[in-house]
Amino acid sequence: MKPNSILGRYLTKQLILNFIGVLLVILGIIFLFEMVERLRRIAGNPDFGVWFAFQLAVARLPKTAEQVFPFVMMIAAMITFWRLSKTSEFVVMRAAGLSIWGFLTPVCIATLVIGIINVTMINPLSARLYSLFDTLERRMDTKDMQAMSFSNKGLWIREAIENDNVMILKAISLHPENEKLLLRGVTIIELDKKTQPLRRIEAFAGILHNGFFDLRDVKIFVGGKPTVNLNNLRYPTALDIKKIEENFVDPEAISFWDLPRVISFYDKSGFAVARHQIRLWSLVISPLFLVAMVLMAAVFALRPNNRRGGVMYLIVGGIVTGFSAYFLTQIVYAMGVSGNIPVFLAVTAPTIIATLLGVSLLLHLEDG
């Protein structure tokens, strides 16, 4: 069946309306619980009011919503299919000669489009809100309204420089200010490609801006040579405050569009990028995972005898399947992050398994 046919548009409309309804209900429940928890945490603290708690609750929503997104799609699909079976519309469609695959085609295409919109348009906004949540949490913990999520963690960072050499930078503390990053207790060690030290630079303080570390009260140590003391030194770098901040926040706080650049930069700089790669590929594969959830929903909800009952079977089967898929995904992702299995396999395996299971059960249903 063509997605733009009358029946295809009808099925698509039913799925989208149910999806929006379920999503709003679940987000509303999550927001209420988050708001209560944030109000409890700020109770008795005069520095933070209800508005701050509201900001925290709203900024937290995207991360939680992303975790339940496959469940929302599965529940919406189950409601759609159950209503069609309940009203015998599904029976009429089958009697008219429509196969189950023709029935599911417009639904799966609509699901795929929803998943793509979520990744390409909603995810960048969610990443910004999650980054804001990280910062607000940091401010509440430190009771500093100007604190950033990485303000007092210090800094260890590695950067590739010319001739296959690398630079390792350590700072005792750092503080962002406008477009600059202020550092204190800076140590820079330059290593050759055999990891042998070339020179060490120590500075009392430094400022990162415009592609340079502006270091103050500098000492330069080179093996076999006297120490060089300088008042100022401009040390070139490819780092900027945004890249450093991204290294200190979760991959969930980085937009889908920025992840490839971040992965490339940190991979060249010698950082472990498994978590970022898992995050990128999970976003890429997520629309297909939503389709797999719809196929699983069809297994439980597309039954001609739904008018006779069996709602409990539908609910329990859907819940068990959804949670099983979620835990399988998290376990395999953890194995990918730890390096036990390749990243690409870790991301695609749950989707492939869920899809094959759904297709095989639907083939059995179609034959029956």
Salt bridges, closest charged atoms under 4 A:
GLU34 OE1 - ARG38 NH2 3.04
GLU34 OE2 - ARG60 NE 3.62
GLU37 OE2 - ARG40 NH2 2.65
GLU66 OE2 - ARG279 NH1 2.17
GLU137 OE2 - ARG38 NH1 3.35
GLU137 OE2 - ARG41 NH1 3.04
ASP141 OD1 - ARG41 NH2 3.43
GLU190 OE1 - ARG199 NE 3.07
GLU202 OE2 - ARG200 NE 2.91
ASP214 OD2 - HIS209 NE2 2.81
ASP214 OD1 - ARG234 NE 3.13
GLU246 OE2 - ARG261 NH2 3.40
ASP250 OD1 - ARG275 NH2 3.45
ASP258 OD2 - LYS242 NZ 3.93
GLU366 OE1 - ARG94 NH2 3.05
